[in-house]
Amino acid sequence: MLPVGLSESLLHFIWKMRLFRNEGLVTTDGESVQVLHPGTHNHHSGPDFSNARIRIGNTLWAGNVELHVTSRQWYEHGHQTDAAYNNVILHVVYRHNLAAFPIPTLELEPYIDHRLLLHFRQMMETGSWIPCAAHHPLPPDLPLTPWLERLSVLRLEEKAIRLHTRLQANTGDWNETAWQLLARSMGNPVNAEPMEQLSRNVPLALLKRHVGQPLEMESILLGTAGMLQGSFGELYPHKMQTDFRHWQKKYNLVTMDGSIWKFGRMRPGHFPTIRISQLAAIVRQTPHLLDSILHLDSKGLQHMLEVAASPYWQEHYHFHKSGDATPRMLGKQMIASIIINSIVPLRLLYAQLTDNTDQIEAALQLLSTLPPENNKIIRGWKKLGWSPENAVQTQALLHLYKDFCVPKRCLDCQIGYHILGKISYI
């Protein structure tokens, strides 16, 4: 009976990383085998590994290697009639289960430490939030820094790719793209979609016509958001409602369904009413929004985003609901989040499309000046002994969780390799 959870992908990993005893290897016909180079892993059609160098008996072979869990799978997969497999020099299997086979076959089962298979099965079947949680904390001297830095770059590049799609939808308009991205970031996490929809319904070019009139800016945004419905007893919202009717007719503004906005289970400072007022303040205080986003340094960006909601919202957090008089400032954590999730990807994409190498490096460097993020996933990593020092490292850990831990790609992960490799015969 085969070990539970054994797969070809695990065998590929074992072969590629040489996680087997590489002494005394013999084929199923009794010829000695020396693996000088396992070959290059092929992720496309054809044999699993190419350009391998294998000594079988007294002959040195160079060519392809094919792996299967059992020997019978060679025929089950139809390789005997596929010309692409004619130059396979070695068939590697976990268990040989045929009386005879036309190609030299190496059965790996006797050369693999059973604990490796056990650890892998436990990682795949664990109920922990990440497969390898039981193996933390990791040794402090484990050389993971270069790999984690690469993960942070990959995460940033993924954001830039999605942003490019948005730019194309805006017919190359960088100003509107920056505006939509900023609005979306202001709504994170629960009101991101409504905030983006609002930025599309109220283009930046339209809103900037009213930069000198804070009440008009808020009436246009809050009215379009569907928040100026019904009747108001207070003067400020009543005036906004009256103004919005005028601007709605003039600009043919499409009003959103006010029920899509989320207010529950969040602090009043994060309410969409407050965020919309702060968003208007950013536009009002930063007339050249795109230029500022692209060129300000870290301190300049933080100053740009250190805005307060308008006076009405200093004593309110919702229409019809007042609260203690508190400055509704955009917090440091939110400012950092906006820079990480909107400004840095925008800078990277702009630099890539304008072929500005220096600005690409500057966009990546900006991340290192920002404090580590604080969210449920990062707090989970901290409980396992991780101590991220800046946003580069937290972005790497977020990418690690999303792209490796959730889909259980432990065989592609440096941490997974360490855990499985440390108990091999190497």
Secondary structure, DSSP 4 states (H G I P E B T S, - for coil): -PPTT--HHHHHHHHHTT-S--SS-B-TTS-BEEEEE--EEP-SSS-SEEEEEEEETTEEEEEEEEEEEETTHHHHTTGGG-GGGTTEEEEEEEE---S--SS-EEE-GGGS-HHHHHHHHHHHH--SSSTTGGGPSPPTT---HHHHHHHHHHHHHHHHHHHHHHHHHTTT-HHHHHHHHHHHHHHTTTTHHHHHHHHHHS-HHHHGGGTT-HHHHHHHHHHHTT-S-S--SSHHHHHHHHHHHHHHHHHTPPPP-GGG---TTS-GGGSHHHHHHHHHHHHHH-SSHHHHHHH--HHHHHHHH--B--GGGGSEEETTEE------BPPHHHHHHHIIIIIHHHHHHHHHHTT-HHHHHHHHHHHHTSPPP-SHHHHHHHHTT----SHHHHHHHHHHIIIIITTT-GGG-HHHHHHHHTTS--
